[in-house]
Amino acid sequence: MSKIQEMVAELRSTPGIKGAALITSDGLVAAESLDERYRSEVVAGLTSYLLMTTNRSLREGGLGQCTQFVLHATHGKAVFTTLDDSYLVVLFDQFADLTAARREVQGIAGRLRRATRLA
């Protein structure tokens, strides 16, 4: 298992996290550790679409690039964090405390930024 895959899988040990994936800016899955109910190609497509349209809207409004996007849905939550040329996607159950998991998500995001620059 690669170091990048290990870092993504490490997030699954955090309470409330149901999956994590590293998605390239063009929508490909670079690494993933997802609960069986999630399909990696669906997560990748959603990530690519949401961040592409969000960034376009922010640019047009003169607000710059999106660095983190938090989505609250009926049956769960998702945090999309922009890395250099990719996105870290972390999927939570609906009862998860995002504040409590923030440190772990930010820590892995920082480690992934360093690792992907070296790769």
C-alpha angles and dihedrals in degrees: 000000000000123000090247092052090047092053092050091048091048090068091065090072090066113098113258096017112124098176149344135202140180109223124189119232090255092056104261123136110243096174135351145180106182136167111252092255092065124076115211094220091054092049090048093049093047091048094048093047097044096047095041093053094039092051092047091052093046092049091050089051092049093244100122127226129338112249098180134009122193118198122194114195134171095262102028151342134253132200118201114194122189115229123179101287099351145045132241110218119195119187120204135187116251094260098050120125104232092190092058092049095045095093093053094046093047091045093053091043090056092047091048091051090055094043095048092050089056095045 
